[in-house]
Amino acid sequence: MHIPTRLLVPYIFYVLQYFFLDRYVYTNNTIIHGETVLMCLHAGKKYCIKGLEDLCTQFLDSSVSVENVCTIFEQARFFELSDLVPKCKTIMKKNELEVVGNDF
């Protein structure tokens, strides 16, 4: 049986999203790391789970660096993380040459 890739990607996202969402709902904890944080944040926003949103926001806040500030800034604006946007702007202003060298 052949499953087209275009159908597989949304299915994988669906399965992973619910794995992390279910884990948080039942245990009030989940595994957040660089590869799962945006998926978990999306699930938290989608289903109005403030605790999961806060957990993801804290992870992003503690992970901001010169190397990833543009990416986190973009996601902070997309997900309307109003506390994280100014922090990213400050880092970008203080380290503009390094930021431009890393993300462009």
C-alpha positions in Angstrom: 0.0 0.0 0.0 1.4 3.4 -1.0 0.5 6.5 1.1 1.2 9.8 -0.8 3.6 12.0 1.1 1.2 15.0 0.9 -1.2 13.0 3.1 1.4 11.6 5.4 2.9 14.9 6.6 -0.4 16.3 8.0 -1.1 12.9 9.6 2.3 12.8 11.3 1.7 16.4 12.6 -1.8 15.3 13.9 -0.4 12.3 15.7 2.5 14.2 17.3 0.3 17.1 18.3 -2.1 14.9 20.1 0.7 12.9 21.8 2.1 16.0 23.4 -1.4 17.5 24.0 -2.7 14.3 25.7 0.5 14.0 27.7 0.1 17.6 29.0 -3.7 17.3 29.7 -3.4 14.1 31.7 -0.1 14.8 33.5 0.2 18.6 33.5 3.6 18.1 32.0 5.1 17.3 28.6 8.5 17.1 26.9 9.4 20.5 25.4 12.5 20.9 23.3 13.5 22.8 20.2 11.9 20.3 17.8 8.5 20.2 19.7 8.0 23.6 21.1 6.2 25.2 18.2 3.9 22.2 17.7 3.0 22.3 21.4 2.5 26.0 21.3 0.2 25.7 18.3 -1.8 23.0 20.2 -2.0 25.1 23.3 -3.2 28.1 21.4 -5.6 26.0 19.3 -7.3 24.4 22.3 -6.9 27.3 24.7 -4.6 25.5 27.2 -3.0 28.4 28.9 -0.6 26.2 30.9 0.8 24.6 27.8 1.2 28.0 26.1 3.0 29.3 29.2 5.3 26.3 29.3 6.2 26.8 25.6 6.7 30.5 26.0 9.0 30.0 29.0 11.0 27.5 26.9 11.3 30.0 24.0 12.2 32.8 26.4 15.0 30.8 27.9 16.3 29.7 24.5 16.6 33.1 22.8 20.2 33.6 21.6 22.0 35.6 18.9 22.0 32.5 16.7 18.2 32.0 16.8 16.7 35.4 17.7 15.2 36.0 14.2 13.4 32.7 14.1 12.1 33.1 17.6 11.1 36.7 16.9 9.1 35.6 13.8 7.3 32.9 15.8 6.7 35.2 18.8 5.0 37.6 16.4 3.0 34.9 14.7 1.8 33.4 18.0 1.3 36.9 19.6 3.7 36.3 22.5 3.8 40.0 23.5 6.4 39.5 26.3 8.9 37.7 24.0 8.8 40.2 21.1 10.5 43.1 23.0 13.2 40.7 24.3 14.0 39.6 20.8 14.1 43.2 19.5 16.5 44.1 22.3 18.8 41.2 21.4 18.7 42.1 17.7 19.5 45.7 18.4 22.4 45.0 20.7 23.9 42.3 18.4 22.8 43.5 14.9 26.0 42.5 13.1 26.1 38.9 14.6 22.3 38.5 14.0 22.6 39.5 10.3 25.5 37.1 9.9 23.7 34.2 11.5 20.2 34.3 9.9 21.0 35.7 6.5 
